[in-house]
Amino acid sequence: MPDALSTKRTHRLRRDAALLLMMAPAVAYFAVFHYGALFGYAIAFQDYVPFLGVGGSTWVGFDNFAQLVEDPAVWSAVVNTLQISGLQLVFFFPAPIALAIFLHSLTYGTVRRFVQSVVYLPHFISWVIVVALFQQMLGGAGLLNTWLADNGWHAIDIIGNPSAFQPLMVVQIIWKDCGWGTIIFLAALYQVNEQLYEASAIDGAGYWRRLWHVTLPGLRPIILLLFILKLGDILSVGFEQMFLQRDAFGPEVAEVLDTFVYYTGVAGGDWGYATAVGLVKGVLGAVLVFAANKVAHRIGEEGIYR
Amino acid sequence: MSILSRTAQPAWLPKPSPLLVLAKAVALVIIVALVLFPFLVVVSTSLAPQDEVIDKGGWVIWPDRITVQAYQDILAGGIVTRATMVSAGVTIVGTALSLVCTTLLAYALARPGVFGGRPVLLMVLFTFLFTPGMIPTYLVVQAMGLLDSYSALIFPVLVNAFNLVVLRGFFQGIPTDLFEAARIDGAGELRVLRKIVMPLSKAAIAVIGLFYAVSYWNSFFTAVLYLNDSSKWPIQVVLRQYVIEGSPLAGSIETQEAQLSAVNSIQMAVVVLAMLPIVVIYPFIQRHFVRGVLTGAIKA
């Protein structure tokens, strides 16, 4: 009965007219800047010249993609990205879990809340300031080296030293976001049934056994969820952080995929090629989230969607 | 909520040893110091008089005397003053626009069975999986003629999908009876939103507002990407130019070796200025984080 269906539709449309109007601005935003922008990927198949526009530039098929597979600069950026992501997974990912468990164990609510307020703060400080702070603390004329020199010791070369780059990136992100990361784990910790702790303690389980058999299983779903999200994001390592420090440390260590796209495309003028690199990165990222979610389902967890 | 209440030592746990308590206290002091020490040095150096900064080798941990000379210098109408105004303007206008658009869509999507609700929600959720990269977005901004305009700092980031989903989750937690009663009384949607939903969601809206305000205030790369005209730069870009890259501020200060330490005070004053609004607003919003954000996020 298509007629009855369409009358029902019209009825719903009329009933929800006000709501649809309320949706309009945000929907227009997503339509233009997220979906309209997808058309911009057309230039990945072009030798794009800004002056000629998408209409006037030459179509080159998959040439840009063929080129990127053989470009050592792309591979170097991939390796740098994966190395930093790997270090983040090993050192930055578990840090908020550990800090949350520690904060959770504090008996005095006032002390805990004060520490929480303090450790959340750096999350809200811009990367420009964070990089400036680290430079002022650890740089050549910074506080640490000034202090070392005053005491007659040798200076430590950190800022600008390529071999210090990757560890420094991880230290910076731990400083900035470890505290903020505890919020979600703390919430999960408070949802663990108190009686489980009590029962296991009475059964003779010590602190570490309770941690292993009660606390960690309670955190498991949220840890897995965030791990999946992180895996999907493994090709992005904090664009602004890298961008701000690329020149000081040199592109050999500091060029990651996102900065490659900027310096090759926007700054270097090779627009079509850079867009192709960006497209491959975006598609791989989506595939990674899919795959990680599949694995989560396979091992019987919720994942991020069904 | 148990998370906000004071946790006491449970009765079944044996009293912790004094050694453990001491170790925990030391760990806490170290954590807090690691976070706060850089802030202390920056604020102290910015407030110290020039001769003291030179005496102490460029860095002051606790100033003997306090002067606001550095702040007077940067706020005297030069490029920093201008950039601060730009950032403040973009933050105020952007946060207002973002909050309005996000709240309206979140409210509509929180209503069960709304016309077009499902496709719109899917449209939002898909952006978590794939977001257009830098260059396609740049092309849209260019095509709309927004390059070199302040709008380019706002419109490309107008609605954040995460904030939207969180707020929708929060709205869904409001008992539907309240909506129905108001609607039976003949209240329109906008009225229900303003008179019933928003007063009940103050904490969530405040937190989402803070998130937007912080992202606009901290906005750095959008300005680098979309604004060529350096007179339009916001404070974060000027900060990068002046503190990280070490270029002199046009027309205001000369960076000579002898003046390096004085420059330190001024650089640090710029850093303080660039983080001041956040540090000032932060304590007022911070207590809402858990209640405002988590309840929404967990439901979503």
Interface residues (C-beta under 8 A of the other chain):
Chain A: R12 L13 R15 D16 A18 L19 L20 M22 M23 P25 A26 V27 Y29 F30 A31 V32 F33 H34 Y35 G36 A37 L38 F39 G40 Y41 I43 V54 L99 F102 S105 L106 T107 Y108 G109 T110 V111 R112 V115 S117 V118 V119 Y120 L121 P122 F124 I125 S126 W127 V128 I129 V131 A132 L133 F134 Q135 Q136 M137 A141 G142 L143 T146 A149 D150 W175 G179 I183 I184 L186 A187 Y190 E194 Y197 E198 A201 I202 G232 F239 E240 F243 L244 A248 D258 V261 Y262 G265 V266 W271 A274 T275 G278 L279 K281 G282 V283 G285 A286 V289 F290 Y305
Chain B: S2 I3 S5 R6 T7 A8 Q9 P10 W12 L13 K24 A27 L28 I31 V32 L34 V35 L36 P38 F39 V41 V42 G57 G58 W59 V100 C101 T102 L104 L105 Y107 A108 L109 R111 G113 V114 F115 G116 V120 M123 V124 L125 T127 L129 F130 T131 P132 G133 M134 I135 P136 T137 Y138 L139 V140 M144 F155 P156 L158 V159 L164 G188 E189 L190 L193 V214 W217 N218 F220 F221 L225 Q236 V237 L239 R240 V243 I244 L260 M268 V271 A274 M275 I278 V279 Y282 P283 Q286 F289 V290 V293 L294 A297 I298
